[in-house]
Amino acid sequence: MMRLEMILASGAVGLSGLWGTLGSAASGGFFVPAEEEPHQRTFMQWPASRQVHSDPVFRKMAQQTIADIANSISEFEEVVMLAAAEDHREARAMLAEAVLLWDIPTEDLWCRDSGPIFVTNGQEELAVSHIQFNGWGEKQVNRQDSQIARRVAERLGLPLLPSGLRGEAGGVEQDGHGLLMAHESSWVNENRNPGMSRDLVEEKLLRAYGAEQMIWSEGVWNEDITDYHIDSLARFTGPGRVLINLPDDADPHDPFHLAGIKTHDRLVAAGMEVEVIPEPYERRVQSYDFVASYANYYVCNGAVIAAEFGDRETDEIARAALARHYPGRDIVMLNVDLLGEMGGGIHCATQQMPAV
């Protein structure tokens, strides 16, 4: 949590947001800290399912990509890779010695969505705020992945705090200081939360994250597996600051471009300081459904782990923007094209456990 003098000096939080932030800490309420706050460790998941990844060559490539990310993060903080015991030998061969393996079975690699959401009460206590993963609205097998958050909480001896929601942490972005943003399509959706109004979903999300205010935009329904997760478009980089990834020339027939522009305008109207990073144009993978998101980065202790796409100009623009928004951290950019082909990125594959 930001100290009072830092919040006041920033001038970026309104009085109601400041009161909510201080009130949460004073009341002993649990909240999700900002991602840039110190971590105890990072959790990741091993993509092991032959049902999800039926092509053995592609599966091996996905595993190597996940290992590359884990190995990079492990240079800055502890990484725990979740995998069934029978998958440990295969994983160990690709992972750096510093990466730990826990015997928690997995199907896919998207730990942001199926992994535990850690909350703290500011009194050196942790818990897991539980939003039930259901395979993005039962679009994918999740017999093991839907149990990961609970199993991690049990192994750590932490209480599991039910939210009453189905969904994924990649579908909501939080600044750690009382503000959330999300696309309705990922939450107010019959495939996750049937019969719930947006107001009710908002109430439950605010409680789950220990936040006070929320910015909504419509998003895109039924065009991708996530129903347009916000973390591939826009990220909070501090109180009142947002980094957003948009094309220089929006395609008027692309629903994601149109929805992204609308989200940008909502954030500006809400008083956010918004910086735009252009999407890469001369990228290695040109397929229509490839996710080329610079915004889907991960902030760990001392570094930002981000994607590069082979466009020298926009890769450098993204690097410079991340360095400005996260001063004093190494900017590590990786080729994670396999994740983009699968519809996600580095942030989607990671989940932080805050230090207390």
TORKOL-4160 file (C-alpha; in steps of 0.2 Angstrom, whole numbers, padded with zeros to 4 digits, m for minus):
356
<pt num="1" X="0000" Y="0000" Z="0000"/>
<pt num="2" X="0006" Y="0017" Z="m0004"/>
<pt num="3" X="0011" Y="0028" Z="0011"/>
<pt num="4" X="0000" Y="0043" Z="0014"/>
<pt num="5" X="0014" Y="0056" Z="0009"/>
<pt num="6" X="0016" Y="0047" Z="m0008"/>
<pt num="7" X="m0002" Y="0047" Z="m0012"/>
<pt num="8" X="m0004" Y="0065" Z="m0008"/>
<pt num="9" X="0011" Y="0070" Z="m0018"/>
<pt num="10" X="0005" Y="0060" Z="m0033"/>
<pt num="11" X="m0010" Y="0071" Z="m0035"/>
<pt num="12" X="m0018" Y="0057" Z="m0045"/>
<pt num="13" X="m0031" Y="0050" Z="m0033"/>
<pt num="14" X="m0047" Y="0059" Z="m0029"/>
<pt num="15" X="m0053" Y="0061" Z="m0011"/>
<pt num="16" X="m0065" Y="0047" Z="m0012"/>
<pt num="17" X="m0051" Y="0035" Z="m0018"/>
<pt num="18" X="m0039" Y="0041" Z="m0005"/>
<pt num="19" X="m0052" Y="0038" Z="0009"/>
<pt num="20" X="m0056" Y="0021" Z="0002"/>
<pt num="21" X="m0038" Y="0016" Z="0002"/>
<pt num="22" X="m0034" Y="0022" Z="0019"/>
<pt num="23" X="m0051" Y="0015" Z="0026"/>
<pt num="24" X="m0047" Y="m0002" Z="0019"/>
<pt num="25" X="m0030" Y="m0003" Z="0029"/>
<pt num="26" X="m0037" Y="0005" Z="0044"/>
<pt num="27" X="m0052" Y="m0008" Z="0045"/>
<pt num="28" X="m0040" Y="m0023" Z="0043"/>
<pt num="29" X="m0049" Y="m0027" Z="0026"/>
<pt num="30" X="m0040" Y="m0038" Z="0014"/>
<pt num="31" X="m0035" Y="m0030" Z="m0003"/>
<pt num="32" X="m0024" Y="m0035" Z="m0018"/>
<pt num="33" X="m0008" Y="m0025" Z="m0018"/>
<pt num="34" X="m0002" Y="m0016" Z="m0034"/>
<pt num="35" X="0008" Y="m0028" Z="m0045"/>
<pt num="36" X="0024" Y="m0017" Z="m0044"/>
<pt num="37" X="0024" Y="m0019" Z="m0025"/>
<pt num="38" X="0037" Y="m0032" Z="m0018"/>
<pt num="39" X="0033" Y="m0050" Z="m0021"/>
<pt num="40" X="0037" Y="m0066" Z="m0011"/>
<pt num="41" X="0037" Y="m0076" Z="m0027"/>
<pt num="42" X="0029" Y="m0079" Z="m0043"/>
<pt num="43" X="0017" Y="m0094" Z="m0048"/>
<pt num="44" X="0016" Y="m0102" Z="m0065"/>
<pt num="45" X="0008" Y="m0117" Z="m0072"/>
<pt num="46" X="0015" Y="m0131" Z="m0083"/>
<pt num="47" X="0005" Y="m0134" Z="m0100"/>
<pt num="48" X="0004" Y="m0153" Z="m0099"/>
<pt num="49" X="m0013" Y="m0158" Z="m0105"/>
<pt num="50" X="m0013" Y="m0169" Z="m0121"/>
<pt num="51" X="m0032" Y="m0164" Z="m0123"/>
<pt num="52" X="m0028" Y="m0145" Z="m0123"/>
<pt num="53" X="m0012" Y="m0147" Z="m0132"/>
<pt num="54" X="m0014" Y="m0162" Z="m0143"/>
<pt num="55" X="0000" Y="m0158" Z="m0155"/>
<pt num="56" X="0016" Y="m0164" Z="m0146"/>
<pt num="57" X="0028" Y="m0152" Z="m0156"/>
<pt num="58" X="0017" Y="m0137" Z="m0152"/>
<pt num="59" X="0015" Y="m0143" Z="m0134"/>
<pt num="60" X="0034" Y="m0144" Z="m0132"/>
<pt num="61" X="0036" Y="m0127" Z="m0139"/>
<pt num="62" X="0023" Y="m0120" Z="m0127"/>
<pt num="63" X="0032" Y="m0128" Z="m0112"/>
<pt num="64" X="0049" Y="m0120" Z="m0118"/>
<pt num="65" X="0041" Y="m0103" Z="m0119"/>
<pt num="66" X="0034" Y="m0105" Z="m0101"/>
<pt num="67" X="0051" Y="m0111" Z="m0096"/>
<pt num="68" X="0059" Y="m0096" Z="m0104"/>
<pt num="69" X="0048" Y="m0084" Z="m0094"/>
<pt num="70" X="0050" Y="m0093" Z="m0078"/>
<pt num="71" X="0069" Y="m0094" Z="m0080"/>
<pt num="72" X="0069" Y="m0075" Z="m0084"/>
<pt num="73" X="0059" Y="m0071" Z="m0068"/>
<pt num="74" X="0069" Y="m0082" Z="m0057"/>
<pt num="75" X="0084" Y="m0070" Z="m0060"/>
<pt num="76" X="0074" Y="m0057" Z="m0050"/>
<pt num="77" X="0063" Y="m0067" Z="m0038"/>
<pt num="78" X="0058" Y="m0085" Z="m0033"/>
<pt num="79" X="0047" Y="m0094" Z="m0045"/>
<pt num="80" X="0036" Y="m0109" Z="m0041"/>
<pt num="81" X="0030" Y="m0120" Z="m0056"/>
<pt num="82" X="0014" Y="m0129" Z="m0053"/>
<pt num="83" X="0014" Y="m0147" Z="m0061"/>
<pt num="84" X="0009" Y="m0164" Z="m0058"/>
<pt num="85" X="0023" Y="m0175" Z="m0050"/>
<pt num="86" X="0023" Y="m0186" Z="m0066"/>
<pt num="87" X="0027" Y="m0170" Z="m0076"/>
<pt num="88" X="0042" Y="m0164" Z="m0065"/>
<pt num="89" X="0056" Y="m0173" Z="m0074"/>
<pt num="90" X="0050" Y="m0166" Z="m0091"/>
<pt num="91" X="0049" Y="m0148" Z="m0083"/>
<pt num="92" X="0065" Y="m0149" Z="m0074"/>
<pt num="93" X="0075" Y="m0152" Z="m0090"/>
<pt num="94" X="0069" Y="m0135" Z="m0096"/>
<pt num="95" X="0069" Y="m0125" Z="m0080"/>
<pt num="96" X="0083" Y="m0116" Z="m0072"/>
<pt num="97" X="0089" Y="m0124" Z="m0055"/>
<pt num="98" X="0081" Y="m0109" Z="m0046"/>
<pt num="99" X="0064" Y="m0113" Z="m0051"/>
<pt num="100" X="0054" Y="m0123" Z="m0039"/>
<pt num="101" X="0042" Y="m0137" Z="m0043"/>
<pt num="102" X="0026" Y="m0140" Z="m0033"/>
<pt num="103" X="0015" Y="m0156" Z="m0035"/>
<pt num="104" X="m0001" Y="m0147" Z="m0040"/>
<pt num="105" X="m0008" Y="m0154" Z="m0057"/>
<pt num="106" X="m0011" Y="m0143" Z="m0071"/>
<pt num="107" X="m0019" Y="m0143" Z="m0088"/>
<pt num="108" X="m0014" Y="m0127" Z="m0096"/>
<pt num="109" X="m0002" Y="m0112" Z="m0093"/>
<pt num="110" X="m0013" Y="m0097" Z="m0089"/>
<pt num="111" X="m0009" Y="m0095" Z="m0070"/>
<pt num="112" X="m0016" Y="m0077" Z="m0070"/>
<pt num="113" X="m0033" Y="m0084" Z="m0073"/>
<pt num="114" X="m0034" Y="m0101" Z="m0064"/>
<pt num="115" X="m0020" Y="m0097" Z="m0051"/>
<pt num="116" X="m0023" Y="m0090" Z="m0033"/>
<pt num="117" X="m0027" Y="m0071" Z="m0031"/>
<pt num="118" X="m0017" Y="m0066" Z="m0015"/>
<pt num="119" X="m0024" Y="m0053" Z="m0004"/>
<pt num="120" X="m0016" Y="m0045" Z="0012"/>
<pt num="121" X="m0023" Y="m0034" Z="0026"/>
<pt num="122" X="m0008" Y="m0024" Z="0028"/>
<pt num="123" X="m0004" Y="m0033" Z="0045"/>
<pt num="124" X="0007" Y="m0047" Z="0038"/>
<pt num="125" X="m0007" Y="m0058" Z="0034"/>
<pt num="126" X="m0011" Y="m0066" Z="0018"/>
<pt num="127" X="m0027" Y="m0075" Z="0011"/>
<pt num="128" X="m0033" Y="m0081" Z="m0006"/>
<pt num="129" X="m0048" Y="m0071" Z="m0014"/>
<pt num="130" X="m0056" Y="m0085" Z="m0023"/>
<pt num="131" X="m0064" Y="m0081" Z="m0040"/>
<pt num="132" X="m0069" Y="m0098" Z="m0047"/>
<pt num="133" X="m0061" Y="m0102" Z="m0063"/>
<pt num="134" X="m0072" Y="m0112" Z="m0075"/>
<pt num="135" X="m0062" Y="m0113" Z="m0092"/>
<pt num="136" X="m0068" Y="m0096" Z="m0098"/>
<pt num="137" X="m0086" Y="m0100" Z="m0097"/>
<pt num="138" X="m0083" Y="m0119" Z="m0100"/>
<pt num="139" X="m0074" Y="m0116" Z="m0117"/>
<pt num="140" X="m0060" Y="m0128" Z="m0111"/>
<pt num="141" X="m0057" Y="m0143" Z="m0100"/>
<pt num="142" X="m0053" Y="m0137" Z="m0082"/>
<pt num="143" X="m0054" Y="m0152" Z="m0071"/>
<pt num="144" X="m0037" Y="m0148" Z="m0063"/>
<pt num="145" X="m0035" Y="m0130" Z="m0067"/>
<pt num="146" X="m0052" Y="m0125" Z="m0058"/>
<pt num="147" X="m0044" Y="m0133" Z="m0042"/>
<pt num="148" X="m0027" Y="m0124" Z="m0043"/>
<pt num="149" X="m0032" Y="m0109" Z="m0032"/>
<pt num="150" X="m0039" Y="m0120" Z="m0018"/>
<pt num="151" X="m0024" Y="m0132" Z="m0019"/>
<pt num="152" X="m0011" Y="m0118" Z="m0018"/>
<pt num="153" X="m0021" Y="m0110" Z="m0003"/>
<pt num="154" X="m0021" Y="m0127" Z="0006"/>
<pt num="155" X="m0003" Y="m0130" Z="0003"/>
<pt num="156" X="0002" Y="m0113" Z="0010"/>
<pt num="157" X="m0011" Y="m0114" Z="0024"/>
<pt num="158" X="m0020" Y="m0099" Z="0019"/>
<pt num="159" X="m0039" Y="m0095" Z="0021"/>
<pt num="160" X="m0049" Y="m0096" Z="0005"/>
<pt num="161" X="m0061" Y="m0081" Z="0004"/>
<pt num="162" X="m0075" Y="m0085" Z="m0008"/>
<pt num="163" X="m0081" Y="m0071" Z="m0020"/>
<pt num="164" X="m0097" Y="m0078" Z="m0027"/>
<pt num="165" X="m0090" Y="m0075" Z="m0044"/>
<pt num="166" X="m0084" Y="m0086" Z="m0059"/>
<pt num="167" X="m0071" Y="m0078" Z="m0070"/>
<pt num="168" X="m0052" Y="m0074" Z="m0071"/>
<pt num="169" X="m0040" Y="m0062" Z="m0064"/>
<pt num="170" X="m0035" Y="m0057" Z="m0082"/>
<pt num="171" X="m0052" Y="m0050" Z="m0084"/>
<pt num="172" X="m0050" Y="m0036" Z="m0071"/>
<pt num="173" X="m0035" Y="m0024" Z="m0069"/>
<pt num="174" X="m0032" Y="m0016" Z="m0052"/>
<pt num="175" X="m0020" Y="m0003" Z="m0046"/>
<pt num="176" X="m0019" Y="m0008" Z="m0028"/>
<pt num="177" X="m0025" Y="0009" Z="m0022"/>
<pt num="178" X="m0044" Y="0006" Z="m0024"/>
<pt num="179" X="m0048" Y="0006" Z="m0042"/>
<pt num="180" X="m0052" Y="m0008" Z="m0054"/>
<pt num="181" X="m0056" Y="m0008" Z="m0073"/>
<pt num="182" X="m0064" Y="m0022" Z="m0083"/>
<pt num="183" X="m0073" Y="m0026" Z="m0099"/>
<pt num="184" X="m0091" Y="m0031" Z="m0096"/>
<pt num="185" X="m0089" Y="m0045" Z="m0109"/>
<pt num="186" X="m0078" Y="m0055" Z="m0097"/>
<pt num="187" X="m0089" Y="m0054" Z="m0082"/>
<pt num="188" X="m0107" Y="m0049" Z="m0086"/>
<pt num="189" X="m0109" Y="m0065" Z="m0096"/>
<pt num="190" X="m0120" Y="m0080" Z="m0095"/>
<pt num="191" X="m0105" Y="m0091" Z="m0097"/>
<pt num="192" X="m0098" Y="m0085" Z="m0081"/>
<pt num="193" X="m0111" Y="m0077" Z="m0070"/>
<pt num="194" X="m0128" Y="m0081" Z="m0076"/>
<pt num="195" X="m0142" Y="m0069" Z="m0070"/>
<pt num="196" X="m0130" Y="m0057" Z="m0062"/>
<pt num="197" X="m0132" Y="m0038" Z="m0066"/>
<pt num="198" X="m0117" Y="m0028" Z="m0069"/>
<pt num="199" X="m0120" Y="m0019" Z="m0052"/>
<pt num="200" X="m0120" Y="m0035" Z="m0043"/>
<pt num="201" X="m0104" Y="m0041" Z="m0052"/>
<pt num="202" X="m0096" Y="m0025" Z="m0048"/>
<pt num="203" X="m0100" Y="m0026" Z="m0029"/>
<pt num="204" X="m0092" Y="m0043" Z="m0029"/>
<pt num="205" X="m0077" Y="m0038" Z="m0038"/>
<pt num="206" X="m0074" Y="m0023" Z="m0027"/>
<pt num="207" X="m0075" Y="m0034" Z="m0012"/>
<pt num="208" X="m0064" Y="m0048" Z="m0019"/>
<pt num="209" X="m0050" Y="m0035" Z="m0023"/>
<pt num="210" X="m0053" Y="m0024" Z="m0008"/>
<pt num="211" X="m0056" Y="m0009" Z="m0020"/>
<pt num="212" X="m0069" Y="0005" Z="m0020"/>
<pt num="213" X="m0071" Y="0011" Z="m0037"/>
<pt num="214" X="m0073" Y="0003" Z="m0055"/>
<pt num="215" X="m0071" Y="0009" Z="m0073"/>
<pt num="216" X="m0081" Y="m0002" Z="m0085"/>
<pt num="217" X="m0081" Y="m0003" Z="m0104"/>
<pt num="218" X="m0091" Y="m0015" Z="m0115"/>
<pt num="219" X="m0078" Y="m0026" Z="m0122"/>
<pt num="220" X="m0081" Y="m0040" Z="m0135"/>
<pt num="221" X="m0092" Y="m0055" Z="m0132"/>
<pt num="222" X="m0089" Y="m0072" Z="m0140"/>
<pt num="223" X="m0075" Y="m0067" Z="m0152"/>
<pt num="224" X="m0061" Y="m0075" Z="m0142"/>
<pt num="225" X="m0059" Y="m0088" Z="m0128"/>
<pt num="226" X="m0057" Y="m0074" Z="m0114"/>
<pt num="227" X="m0071" Y="m0062" Z="m0121"/>
<pt num="228" X="m0058" Y="m0049" Z="m0122"/>
<pt num="229" X="m0048" Y="m0049" Z="m0106"/>
<pt num="230" X="m0043" Y="m0031" Z="m0101"/>
<pt num="231" X="m0025" Y="m0036" Z="m0097"/>
<pt num="232" X="m0021" Y="m0038" Z="m0115"/>
<pt num="233" X="m0026" Y="m0020" Z="m0119"/>
<pt num="234" X="m0023" Y="m0008" Z="m0104"/>
<pt num="235" X="m0014" Y="m0009" Z="m0087"/>
<pt num="236" X="m0013" Y="0002" Z="m0072"/>
<pt num="237" X="0005" Y="0008" Z="m0069"/>
<pt num="238" X="0001" Y="0018" Z="m0054"/>
<pt num="239" X="m0013" Y="0028" Z="m0046"/>
<pt num="240" X="m0022" Y="0037" Z="m0060"/>
<pt num="241" X="m0009" Y="0031" Z="m0074"/>
<pt num="242" X="m0013" Y="0019" Z="m0088"/>
<pt num="243" X="m0003" Y="0011" Z="m0102"/>
<pt num="244" X="m0014" Y="0005" Z="m0116"/>
<pt num="245" X="m0009" Y="m0004" Z="m0132"/>
<pt num="246" X="m0019" Y="0002" Z="m0148"/>
<pt num="247" X="m0016" Y="0001" Z="m0167"/>
<pt num="248" X="m0010" Y="0017" Z="m0176"/>
<pt num="249" X="m0023" Y="0014" Z="m0189"/>
<pt num="250" X="m0038" Y="0005" Z="m0182"/>
<pt num="251" X="m0048" Y="m0007" Z="m0193"/>
<pt num="252" X="m0066" Y="m0001" Z="m0193"/>
<pt num="253" X="m0071" Y="m0019" Z="m0195"/>
<pt num="254" X="m0061" Y="m0026" Z="m0181"/>
<pt num="255" X="m0072" Y="m0027" Z="m0165"/>
<pt num="256" X="m0056" Y="m0028" Z="m0154"/>
<pt num="257" X="m0050" Y="m0011" Z="m0161"/>
<pt num="258" X="m0066" Y="m0003" Z="m0159"/>
<pt num="259" X="m0069" Y="m0009" Z="m0142"/>
<pt num="260" X="m0051" Y="m0004" Z="m0137"/>
<pt num="261" X="m0054" Y="0014" Z="m0143"/>
<pt num="262" X="m0070" Y="0014" Z="m0133"/>
<pt num="263" X="m0060" Y="0008" Z="m0117"/>
<pt num="264" X="m0047" Y="0022" Z="m0120"/>
<pt num="265" X="m0060" Y="0035" Z="m0121"/>
<pt num="266" X="m0069" Y="0029" Z="m0105"/>
<pt num="267" X="m0052" Y="0029" Z="m0096"/>
<pt num="268" X="m0049" Y="0047" Z="m0102"/>
<pt num="269" X="m0066" Y="0052" Z="m0097"/>
<pt num="270" X="m0063" Y="0045" Z="m0079"/>
<pt num="271" X="m0048" Y="0056" Z="m0077"/>
<pt num="272" X="m0035" Y="0044" Z="m0080"/>
<pt num="273" X="m0018" Y="0049" Z="m0087"/>
<pt num="274" X="m0017" Y="0037" Z="m0102"/>
<pt num="275" X="m0002" Y="0034" Z="m0113"/>
<pt num="276" X="m0004" Y="0024" Z="m0129"/>
<pt num="277" X="0009" Y="0011" Z="m0136"/>
<pt num="278" X="0006" Y="0007" Z="m0154"/>
<pt num="279" X="0003" Y="m0011" Z="m0159"/>
<pt num="280" X="0018" Y="m0019" Z="m0169"/>
<pt num="281" X="0015" Y="m0019" Z="m0187"/>
<pt num="282" X="0031" Y="m0028" Z="m0194"/>
<pt num="283" X="0029" Y="m0043" Z="m0183"/>
<pt num="284" X="0034" Y="m0061" Z="m0185"/>
<pt num="285" X="0017" Y="m0068" Z="m0184"/>
<pt num="286" X="0004" Y="m0060" Z="m0195"/>
<pt num="287" X="m0011" Y="m0070" Z="m0192"/>
<pt num="288" X="m0027" Y="m0061" Z="m0188"/>
<pt num="289" X="m0031" Y="m0069" Z="m0171"/>
<pt num="290" X="m0013" Y="m0067" Z="m0165"/>
<pt num="291" X="m0012" Y="m0057" Z="m0149"/>
<pt num="292" X="0002" Y="m0044" Z="m0151"/>
<pt num="293" X="0000" Y="m0035" Z="m0134"/>
<pt num="294" X="0014" Y="m0025" Z="m0127"/>
<pt num="295" X="0002" Y="m0022" Z="m0112"/>
<pt num="296" X="0002" Y="m0040" Z="m0107"/>
<pt num="297" X="0019" Y="m0038" Z="m0097"/>
<pt num="298" X="0023" Y="m0044" Z="m0079"/>
<pt num="299" X="0031" Y="m0033" Z="m0066"/>
<pt num="300" X="0042" Y="m0043" Z="m0054"/>
<pt num="301" X="0055" Y="m0038" Z="m0041"/>
<pt num="302" X="0067" Y="m0027" Z="m0050"/>
<pt num="303" X="0061" Y="m0030" Z="m0068"/>
<pt num="304" X="0047" Y="m0029" Z="m0081"/>
<pt num="305" X="0046" Y="m0045" Z="m0091"/>
<pt num="306" X="0038" Y="m0040" Z="m0108"/>
<pt num="307" X="0035" Y="m0046" Z="m0126"/>
<pt num="308" X="0044" Y="m0041" Z="m0141"/>
<pt num="309" X="0037" Y="m0045" Z="m0158"/>
<pt num="310" X="0051" Y="m0042" Z="m0171"/>
<pt num="311" X="0045" Y="m0024" Z="m0175"/>
<pt num="312" X="0061" Y="m0014" Z="m0171"/>
<pt num="313" X="0052" Y="0003" Z="m0170"/>
<pt num="314" X="0037" Y="m0002" Z="m0159"/>
<pt num="315" X="0047" Y="m0014" Z="m0149"/>
<pt num="316" X="0059" Y="0001" Z="m0144"/>
<pt num="317" X="0044" Y="0012" Z="m0141"/>
<pt num="318" X="0037" Y="m0001" Z="m0129"/>
<pt num="319" X="0053" Y="m0003" Z="m0120"/>
<pt num="320" X="0055" Y="0015" Z="m0118"/>
<pt num="321" X="0037" Y="0017" Z="m0111"/>
<pt num="322" X="0040" Y="0003" Z="m0099"/>
<pt num="323" X="0056" Y="0011" Z="m0093"/>
<pt num="324" X="0047" Y="0027" Z="m0090"/>
<pt num="325" X="0033" Y="0020" Z="m0081"/>
<pt num="326" X="0043" Y="0008" Z="m0070"/>
<pt num="327" X="0060" Y="0018" Z="m0067"/>
<pt num="328" X="0074" Y="0008" Z="m0059"/>
<pt num="329" X="0069" Y="m0009" Z="m0066"/>
<pt num="330" X="0077" Y="m0019" Z="m0079"/>
<pt num="331" X="0066" Y="m0021" Z="m0095"/>
<pt num="332" X="0068" Y="m0039" Z="m0101"/>
<pt num="333" X="0059" Y="m0042" Z="m0118"/>
<pt num="334" X="0056" Y="m0060" Z="m0124"/>
<pt num="335" X="0050" Y="m0069" Z="m0139"/>
<pt num="336" X="0034" Y="m0077" Z="m0133"/>
<pt num="337" X="0025" Y="m0078" Z="m0150"/>
<pt num="338" X="0018" Y="m0095" Z="m0145"/>
<pt num="339" X="0008" Y="m0087" Z="m0132"/>
<pt num="340" X="0001" Y="m0074" Z="m0144"/>
<pt num="341" X="m0004" Y="m0088" Z="m0155"/>
<pt num="342" X="m0013" Y="m0096" Z="m0141"/>
<pt num="343" X="m0022" Y="m0079" Z="m0137"/>
<pt num="344" X="m0012" Y="m0073" Z="m0122"/>
<pt num="345" X="0004" Y="m0066" Z="m0116"/>
<pt num="346" X="0017" Y="m0065" Z="m0101"/>
<pt num="347" X="0005" Y="m0057" Z="m0089"/>
<pt num="348" X="m0008" Y="m0071" Z="m0092"/>
<pt num="349" X="0005" Y="m0084" Z="m0088"/>
<pt num="350" X="0010" Y="m0077" Z="m0071"/>
<pt num="351" X="0003" Y="m0074" Z="m0054"/>
<pt num="352" X="0011" Y="m0064" Z="m0040"/>
<pt num="353" X="0012" Y="m0068" Z="m0021"/>
<pt num="354" X="0015" Y="m0052" Z="m0012"/>
<pt num="355" X="0028" Y="m0050" Z="0001"/>
<pt num="356" X="0021" Y="m0046" Z="0019"/>
